[in-house]
Amino acid sequence: MAASNSRDGKRGGNRGNSGGNGQNKSTDTYSNSAIIEAKETFANLYDLSKLLNTGLDADSLALCVRLCERGAHPEALATVIRELRRESEAIRQEQ
């Protein structure tokens, strides 16, 4: 059992050490460029959202994007948001 723990520890150590090798640099570069591209895409989407006066802040928009990516129907999501806003406004007016 001690030998397998030692072996497992070495595997973990080797993985960590290979992070600095050339093999992972290309993956890191791809990862970094994908992150940059995703941020630029979101910034453009947020700009469009502001132009369309959606009233969504960046966090709300990001949540909507994640929901759509996971299969939520965009029109149904928009309907829910509009209904929540109506309900919220009605509650505020009652107070």
C-alpha positions as CSV (number, residue, x, y, z in Angstrom):
1,M,0.0,0.0,0.0
2,A,2.8,2.4,0.8
3,A,4.4,1.7,-2.6
4,S,1.2,2.6,-4.4
5,N,0.9,5.8,-2.3
6,S,4.4,6.7,-3.2
7,R,3.7,5.9,-6.9
8,D,0.6,8.1,-6.8
9,G,2.5,10.9,-5.2
10,K,5.1,10.7,-8.0
11,R,2.5,10.8,-10.6
12,G,1.0,13.9,-9.1
13,G,4.4,15.5,-8.9
14,N,5.2,14.6,-12.5
15,R,2.0,16.2,-13.7
16,G,2.8,19.4,-11.8
17,N,6.4,19.4,-13.2
18,S,5.2,18.9,-16.8
19,G,3.2,22.1,-16.6
20,G,6.4,24.0,-17.4
21,N,7.3,21.9,-20.4
22,G,6.7,22.9,-24.0
23,Q,3.8,20.5,-24.4
24,N,1.6,22.5,-22.0
25,K,2.8,25.9,-23.2
26,S,0.8,25.4,-26.4
27,T,-2.2,24.3,-24.4
28,D,-1.8,27.3,-22.1
29,T,-1.4,29.6,-25.1
30,Y,-4.6,28.2,-26.7
31,S,-6.3,28.4,-23.3
32,N,-5.2,32.0,-22.9
33,S,-6.3,33.0,-26.4
34,A,-9.7,31.2,-25.9
35,I,-10.2,33.2,-22.6
36,I,-9.3,36.5,-24.3
37,E,-11.6,35.7,-27.2
38,A,-14.4,34.8,-24.8
39,K,-14.0,38.0,-22.8
40,E,-14.0,40.0,-26.1
41,T,-17.2,38.2,-27.2
42,F,-18.9,38.9,-23.9
43,A,-17.8,42.6,-24.0
44,N,-19.4,42.8,-27.5
45,L,-22.5,41.0,-26.3
46,Y,-22.8,43.4,-23.3
47,D,-22.4,46.4,-25.5
48,L,-25.2,45.1,-27.7
49,S,-27.3,44.5,-24.6
50,K,-26.8,48.1,-23.6
51,L,-27.6,49.4,-27.1
52,L,-30.9,47.4,-27.0
53,N,-31.7,48.8,-23.5
54,T,-32.2,45.3,-22.0
55,G,-31.5,46.7,-18.5
56,L,-29.3,43.7,-17.8
57,D,-26.1,44.3,-15.8
58,A,-23.0,42.2,-16.7
59,D,-23.7,39.6,-14.1
60,S,-27.3,39.1,-15.1
61,L,-26.3,38.9,-18.8
62,A,-23.6,36.3,-18.0
63,L,-26.2,34.2,-16.1
64,C,-28.5,34.4,-19.1
65,V,-25.7,33.3,-21.4
66,R,-24.9,30.4,-19.2
67,L,-28.6,29.4,-19.0
68,C,-28.8,29.5,-22.8
69,E,-25.6,27.5,-23.2
70,R,-27.2,24.8,-21.0
71,G,-30.3,24.6,-23.1
72,A,-32.7,27.3,-21.8
73,H,-34.8,28.7,-24.6
74,P,-33.8,32.4,-25.1
75,E,-37.3,33.6,-25.8
76,A,-38.7,31.8,-22.8
77,L,-35.9,33.3,-20.7
78,A,-36.7,36.8,-22.0
79,T,-40.4,36.2,-21.1
80,V,-39.4,35.2,-17.5
81,I,-37.2,38.2,-17.1
82,R,-40.0,40.6,-18.3
83,E,-42.5,38.9,-16.0
84,L,-40.1,39.1,-13.0
85,R,-39.6,42.8,-13.7
86,R,-43.4,43.4,-13.8
87,E,-43.9,41.5,-10.6
88,S,-41.0,43.4,-8.9
89,E,-42.5,46.8,-10.1
90,A,-45.9,45.8,-8.8
91,I,-44.5,44.9,-5.4
92,R,-42.6,48.2,-5.2
93,Q,-45.7,50.2,-6.0
94,E,-47.7,48.4,-3.3
95,Q,-45.1,49.4,-0.7
